[in-house]
Structure formats: structure tokens, C-alpha cells
Amino acid sequence: MLQMASAALLVAFALYVVGTVLYFFSITGRMMRGAGGPVVHARRFGERGYLVVLVGWLFQLAFVVLRWIGSGHAPTSNMFEFMSFLAFSVVLAFLVVYRLYPIALLGLFTVPVAVVLIAYASVFSTQATPLIPALQSYWLYIHVTVAALGEGAFAVGFAAGLMYLLVAVRQDRRSLETALVETVLWAILSLVAFIVMTFAFRAAGHEVVFERVVPDTGMKETTVYTLPALIKPHGAEKVTPGGLEPLFETPAWMRGVNAGRKFNTFVLSLLGGTVLYGLLRLAARERLGKRIQVWLQGADLDLDLVDEISYRAIAIGFPIFTLGALVFAMIWAAEAWGRPWGWDPKETWAFITWLFYAAYLHLRLSVGWHGKKSAWLAVLGFVIVMTNLVVINLVLVGLHSYA
């Protein structure tokens, strides 16, 4: 059953990639445009892309069902399962929003988010393990799945907001806005670099083992680095002979050998993203945002409509996220740990996320922040979401840490 689930996820991933290509052709395939002109061409390929993505989502739905049956619990109990389910939620939100606003470019910006999330999920262990007692509750299904559905809607808002900025921000001169656009693109490339490096070094069989003696107990802790070890755990020694020697050591407050491995992964991801960004910038011979803007000029976007899409997606996602990430989470925490709130790192960051999107809606509805201001908030909001899912998991340790 679990093998069938994995096969279904692989097919979904492939179809999402094909759907992305079709959305790309809907915008760029000028040589393939017939008598109907660019508008008809974009609509035709946009509908084809939508159909392919819909079929891919059905395969991912099969993955969720088969994984649930095979493991005996909802597939949201580890990093692989949750990130896969988040991709499922992103595509579901896109399928709904696209029916209301059939803009092909929205698919080109949103579906790759799901592709990256599935690839990121596959970096982690895909093994289905029994739930620990604290997780053996129906609140696991309610809390995590509803929170992911809200974040899926936020992802659509992010995609529309990024589209808006890439078209609306003036690229004929350097400014704070152009620098921020480049920073967002660099952050995306850092996540891509992490995925590529992990698969590459894993395929090469690269492993470095570190060992540390716990001061209080005298017991030994070991951890295995798949990526090159630039930073070793505090107080640990490398036991794998040869290879690259670590250049730094994690500070003492990063307790445990696994904390060192996570921090090493985080730093390497940023370095990899910097290298990837630099290579693309070198190839483009100009800022990436400027090059993308030139390409998008042929899409003839209605920026007011794109702004509305971003707002509607976030407005839909906010109450769903509130229920899943806060209300249901507090009910489950009270049941499992005897307290509704404990300021665990992920609890704190979920609250920060909620406050941010609440501020977004207030500024949008009461203060009148539309256009670029609203788009910047939509992009920054999803950066906060991904910080919770990636950085908090890779660097900090808490009750909610998957990785």
C-alpha cells in the first residue's frame, strides 16, 4: 500500500511539472499561436495545464488516501508527510482560485510552489512510523490538515503578489524595492539549492559521522551529515576519516549533535542559493527581476485583477489558518500536554504568522493598502510561513519539530 502511495505521489509530481510547462507555453509560445491570437492561445494552453494539474492532484489525493490506509494514521506526522500535504493544499487552493480567475500566469507561478514542496519533502525520510502517544489523537488530523489548507491559500496569495511585484516594481533603476525583489528570488533559489545538494550528495553516498559525549550523563551521541560538514556540533569530534574538515563549531546554546547538523544544513542552503543566484545573474547579465519583468511584459496582465486574486486567496486562507493553527491547536495542546499554549518555537511562529496576516487584512480593508503595498505583504507573509516550516525545523528544537 505504501509503495502504491509513493508511486501515486511520483506521478502527481511529474504531472505538476508537465502542467508548469504547459502554463509556460501559454505565455511564451509565440511561434505556436494560431489565428486566434495570443488571448486564445493563452486560454487554450491554460486550460490544458489546468486539466493536467487537476489529474495530478487526483493522484496526490490517492497518495494521501493510500498513505493513510498503509500507515494507519493521517499522513501529516513527519516532515515528508506534512510538506507533501502542504503541496496538496497549495494545488487544491490553486484549482479553486483558477476557476474564479482563469489567468494562465497564475498557474505558472503557483504550481511550481507545489513542485518545490514535494521535492523538499522527499529530502526527508519517507518511512511511515507509528505515532507516539501524544500524537494518537483525532486532533492531529484536524489541527494539521486545516492549518495546511490555510497555508495553501496563502501560497496562492504569495504567487499572485510576486507576479504583481515582478511587473509593477520599476527595474530601470536600482532601489530598495528592486533589492527586496532580488532577495525574495535569492531565498527561493536557496530552497532549490538545498534540494539539489541533498539529492546530489545522497546519490553520491556522502556521509560524515560526528560523535559527542553528553557532559551530564557521559553517554555518546552521534549524528550523520549527508551534506559537507562546514560546521560541526558543539563539543563533537569527527569520526569519519578523510574528507573536508569542519571550519567552525556551533555555539554552546545549540545543544545536541543534531542541532549542529541542522545549522550546517541551513548555512549550506544559503551558500548554495547565493551561488545559484550568482550563476543565473551572470547568465542574465542583469538583475533577475529585471529579466523576468521583460519576459512578463508580453503577458498583458491586469494588475488590479492580480491584486484582487492575492487578496481573495489570503482572505479565504486566514479563517482556515486561524482554526487549524491556533484554535484547534490549543484544544489539542490542552488535551495532550495539559496547557493550551506553551510558547514552543513553532507555536510562537504560528502566532506571529497569524498576527501578520491579521495586520495585512486590517491594512487592506481599513487603511486602504492596495497594489504594491498589499503585494509586498502577501509575499512577506508566505516567507514567514516558510520560515516556520524550514528554518524553525532545521535550526531550532521544540515539541513540534518534524525534522
Salt bridges, closest charged atoms under 4 A:
GLU47 OE2 - ARG99 NH2 3.11
GLU81 OE2 - ARG67 NE 2.88
ASP172 OD2 - ARG170 NH2 2.64
GLU177 OE1 - LYS372 NZ 3.02
GLU211 OE1 - LYS220 NZ 3.58
GLU221 OE1 - ARG212 NH1 2.84
GLU237 OE2 - LYS232 NZ 3.76
GLU245 OE2 - LYS238 NZ 3.39
GLU249 OE1 - LYS232 NZ 3.77
GLU249 OE2 - HIS234 ND1 3.09
GLU286 OE2 - ARG291 NE 2.68
ASP307 OD1 - ARG364 NH1 2.90
ASP307 OD2 - HIS370 ND1 3.85
GLU308 OE2 - ARG312 NE 3.78
ASP344 OD2 - HIS400 ND1 2.91
GLU347 OE2 - ARG339 NH1 2.93
